[in-house]
Amino acid sequence: MKKIGFIESNQFPIEASNFGDLAFSTQLFFESIPDEYLDVSLESFRWHPGSKTIPVILSQDFLNLYNFGFALSQGLPQLSEETVKAISFNLEIARTENYVAEVVGFSQRYSSVIVPAEFMHYANTKFGTHKAENHSRIILQTEEADNPELVKFIHDRNYSTQNEKIKWSKIKTIMNVVFASSGFIGIFILVLCVMILVLFLNLSIAKSASKLQLLSLLGYQTATLQKKFINGLFFSFLLIVLLALITTLFCKFYLAVLLASFQISISKVISWQILVILIVLLMAIYYLFWIKSKKIIQHYIA
């Protein structure tokens, strides 16, 4: 478990109403969720004491239920997100104070009516029952939502969860296994590539054996002769690695954007740990080339 967040509910009655073509009057509930767990822009999602306008985030499911269920059955117009954001409605809090609510976003993660935590704390303190604060819902941020121990813990205590989120987590776990397998295949190909390059280095030095003997007699050091063979070969290998790295970066960015439409979040960039491992591998390969070329050259000039 990485983080835990508490969802705070209203402890006072709320009545929402509107007039005109979309007239309605209904009892309502509010919840506040820590900003770090919200999946919408928070630029307009702020409230301070004294303000009579409350920004609200609605569940995307509410809008879908209205558009494709209630509106069609009642002959009412369907509404887009922008249309709903342009509509404000009145709120009567605890039958004592009136506010105006404005929709500033739609959440695909939570099925709730979300208000800023600042307003919830203020209203519960002023209008609430002043009982000990009990949270009926919490948010868990974990590495694996389908972890057997976590699933057993939830099941043993008869807790309810959003199973849809766990389903996507299972898909994400399968994808991680696929990516890990691809990584092992990539390492295997890398080892084969290095072996082929070492073989090519060996053949190149063997073809130039007579020239190496002559240059050695003229006073050239073994290190100088090594550089003639290694630098060009390693530069070509480094160029191929950089091209592969750039291609991987573009593919991962595209995959992250594609999966975001399915509510699956992965990083759009390559982690710094991978880059560190890559640098270490390149240094190790260069050192390998250096040692092998030194042995081979000394063999021919001895």
C-alpha positions in Angstrom: 0.0 0.0 0.0 1.4 3.4 -1.0 -1.1 5.9 0.2 -4.5 6.1 1.9 -7.0 9.0 1.6 -10.3 9.6 3.4 -13.5 10.7 1.7 -15.5 13.1 3.9 -19.3 13.3 3.5 -21.7 16.1 4.4 -23.3 16.0 7.9 -26.1 18.4 7.0 -29.1 18.3 4.6 -28.7 19.8 1.1 -31.4 20.7 -1.4 -30.6 21.5 -5.0 -33.0 23.3 -7.3 -33.1 25.0 -10.7 -35.8 26.8 -12.7 -36.5 27.2 -16.4 -36.5 24.5 -19.1 -34.5 22.1 -16.9 -36.4 22.8 -13.6 -35.7 20.3 -10.8 -35.6 20.1 -7.1 -33.9 17.3 -5.2 -32.1 16.3 -2.1 -28.4 16.0 -2.7 -25.2 14.7 -1.1 -21.6 16.0 -1.2 -18.3 14.4 -0.7 -14.8 15.8 -0.6 -11.7 13.9 -1.8 -8.1 14.9 -1.4 -6.9 16.8 -4.4 -4.1 14.4 -5.2 -6.6 11.6 -5.9 -8.8 13.6 -8.3 -8.6 12.9 -12.1 -9.7 16.4 -13.3 -8.1 19.8 -13.6 -8.1 21.6 -10.2 -7.6 25.1 -11.6 -11.2 26.2 -10.9 -11.8 23.8 -8.1 -11.2 26.2 -5.2 -13.3 27.7 -2.5 -12.7 30.1 0.4 -14.9 31.2 3.3 -17.3 33.9 2.3 -17.8 32.8 -1.3 -21.3 32.0 -2.2 -20.3 30.0 -5.3 -19.3 26.3 -4.8 -17.4 24.5 -7.6 -18.6 21.0 -8.1 -17.2 17.9 -9.9 -19.8 15.5 -11.1 -19.4 11.8 -12.0 -19.3 11.2 -15.7 -21.6 8.3 -15.0 -24.3 10.7 -13.8 -24.2 12.6 -17.1 -24.3 9.3 -19.1 -27.3 8.0 -17.2 -29.1 11.2 -17.8 -28.3 11.4 -21.5 -28.8 7.8 -22.5 -31.4 6.8 -19.9 -33.6 9.5 -18.3 -33.5 12.1 -21.1 -34.4 9.6 -23.8 -37.3 8.2 -21.8 -38.7 11.6 -20.9 -38.2 13.4 -24.2 -35.7 15.8 -22.7 -32.7 17.3 -24.5 -29.3 15.5 -24.1 -26.6 17.6 -22.6 -22.9 17.9 -23.4 -20.3 18.5 -20.7 -19.9 22.1 -21.8 -23.6 22.7 -21.6 -23.7 21.4 -18.0 -20.8 23.5 -17.0 -22.7 26.6 -18.3 -25.7 25.8 -16.0 -25.6 26.8 -12.4 -28.1 25.6 -9.8 -29.2 26.8 -6.3 -28.2 25.0 -3.1 -30.0 25.3 0.2 -27.6 24.2 3.0 -29.1 23.0 6.2 -32.2 25.1 5.4 -30.4 28.2 6.5 -28.0 29.4 3.8 -28.2 29.6 0.1 -25.3 29.0 -2.4 -24.8 28.7 -6.1 -23.2 25.5 -7.5 -21.2 25.5 -10.7 -20.0 22.3 -12.4 -16.3 22.6 -13.2 -15.4 19.1 -14.3 -16.5 15.5 -14.7 -14.7 12.6 -13.0 -14.5 9.1 -14.6 -13.0 7.7 -11.4 -15.6 8.5 -8.7 -19.4 8.1 -8.7 -20.1 11.1 -6.5 -20.8 14.8 -6.2 -17.4 16.3 -5.2 -16.8 19.7 -3.6 -13.6 21.2 -2.3 -12.3 20.0 1.0 -12.2 23.6 2.3 -16.0 23.9 1.9 -16.7 20.5 3.4 -14.7 21.3 6.5 -16.3 24.7 6.8 -19.9 23.4 6.3 -19.6 20.3 8.5 -18.2 22.5 11.3 -20.9 25.1 10.9 -24.0 23.1 10.0 -23.0 19.5 10.9 -23.9 17.3 13.7 -20.6 17.9 15.4 -20.2 14.1 16.0 -16.9 12.3 15.9 -15.7 12.2 12.3 -16.4 8.8 10.8 -15.4 8.0 7.3 -17.5 5.6 5.3 -15.2 5.4 2.3 -11.5 5.5 1.8 -9.1 5.6 -1.1 -6.3 3.1 -1.3 -3.4 3.7 -3.7 -1.5 0.4 -4.1 1.0 -1.1 -6.5 -1.3 -4.1 -7.2 -5.0 -3.7 -6.6 -5.5 -7.4 -7.1 -2.9 -8.4 -4.5 -4.2 -11.7 -3.0 -3.6 -10.4 0.6 -5.4 -7.2 -0.1 -8.3 -9.0 -1.8 -8.6 -11.4 1.2 -8.5 -8.6 3.7 -11.3 -6.8 1.9 -13.4 -10.0 1.5 -12.9 -11.1 5.2 -14.3 -7.8 6.4 -17.1 -7.6 3.9 -15.9 -4.3 2.5 -17.1 -3.1 -0.9 -14.8 -2.0 -3.7 -15.0 -0.7 -7.2 -14.4 -4.0 -9.0 -14.0 -2.3 -12.3 -10.8 -0.7 -11.1 -9.5 -4.1 -9.9 -10.2 -5.5 -13.3 -8.1 -2.9 -15.0 -5.4 -3.5 -12.5 -5.3 -7.2 -13.5 -5.0 -6.2 -17.2 -2.2 -3.9 -16.2 -0.5 -6.7 -14.3 -0.7 -8.9 -17.4 0.7 -6.1 -19.5 3.6 -5.7 -17.1 4.4 -9.5 -17.4 4.3 -9.1 -21.2 6.7 -6.1 -21.1 9.0 -8.0 -18.7 9.1 -10.9 -21.1 9.9 -8.5 -23.9 12.7 -7.1 -21.7 14.3 -10.6 -21.3 14.0 -11.2 -25.0 15.7 -7.8 -25.6 18.5 -8.7 -23.2 19.0 -12.0 -25.0 19.2 -10.2 -28.4 21.7 -7.7 -26.8 24.0 -10.5 -25.7 23.9 -12.1 -29.2 24.6 -8.7 -30.7 27.6 -8.2 -28.5 28.9 -11.7 -29.3 28.6 -11.0 -33.0 30.5 -7.6 -32.6 33.3 -9.3 -30.6 33.6 -11.9 -33.4 33.6 -9.1 -36.0 36.3 -7.4 -33.9 38.4 -10.6 -33.9 38.1 -11.0 -37.7 39.0 -7.3 -38.3 42.1 -7.6 -36.2 43.0 -10.9 -37.8 42.8 -9.4 -41.3 45.1 -6.6 -40.3 47.7 -8.8 -38.5 50.6 -8.0 -40.8 49.9 -4.3 -40.5 49.7 -4.5 -36.8 53.1 -6.2 -36.6 54.6 -3.5 -38.8 53.1 -0.7 -36.7 54.3 -2.4 -33.5 57.9 -2.5 -34.9 57.6 1.2 -35.7 56.9 1.9 -32.0 53.1 2.2 -31.8 51.7 1.3 -28.4 49.0 -1.5 -28.1 46.5 1.0 -26.7 46.9 3.2 -29.8 46.3 0.2 -32.0 43.2 -0.8 -30.0 41.6 2.6 -30.5 41.8 2.2 -34.3 39.6 -0.9 -34.1 37.3 -0.1 -31.1 36.3 3.5 -31.6 34.6 3.0 -35.0 32.9 -0.3 -34.0 31.7 1.1 -30.7 30.4 4.3 -32.3 28.3 2.3 -34.7 27.0 0.2 -31.8 26.2 3.3 -29.8 24.4 4.9 -32.8 22.2 1.8 -33.1 21.4 1.9 -29.3 20.5 5.6 -29.5 18.1 5.0 -32.4 16.5 2.1 -30.5 16.2 4.3 -27.4 14.5 7.1 -29.4 12.1 4.6 -31.1 11.3 3.0 -27.7 10.6 6.5 -26.2 8.1 7.4 -29.1 6.4 4.0 -28.8 6.0 4.3 -25.1 4.6 7.8 -25.4 2.1 6.6 -28.0 1.2 3.6 -25.9 0.6 5.7 -22.8 -1.7 8.1 -24.7 -3.6 5.1 -26.2 -4.0 3.3 -22.8 -5.1 6.6 -21.2 -8.3 6.4 -23.2 -9.0 3.1 -21.4 -8.3 4.6 -17.9 -4.9 2.7 -17.7 -2.1 5.0 -16.6 1.5 4.3 -17.4 4.5 6.6 -17.6 5.1 8.4 -20.9 8.8 8.5 -20.4 11.6 6.1 -19.8 12.5 5.9 -16.1 15.9 7.2 -15.0 16.8 3.7 -13.6 16.6 2.3 -17.1 18.9 5.1 -18.4 21.4 4.4 -15.6 21.4 0.6 -16.4 21.9 1.5 -20.1 24.9 3.7 -19.3 26.4 0.9 -17.1 25.9 -1.7 -19.9 27.5 0.6 -22.5 30.5 1.1 -20.2 30.7 -2.7 -19.6 30.5 -3.4 -23.3 33.2 -0.9 -24.1 35.4 -2.4 -21.4 34.8 -5.9 -22.9 35.8 -4.6 -26.4 38.9 -3.1 -24.9 40.0 -6.3 -23.0 39.3 -8.6 -26.0 41.0 -6.4 -28.5 44.1 -6.1 -26.3 44.4 -9.9 -26.0 43.9 -10.4 -29.7 46.4 -7.7 -30.8 49.0 -8.9 -28.3 48.6 -12.4 -29.8 49.4 -11.2 -33.3 52.3 -8.9 -32.5 54.0 -11.2 -29.9 
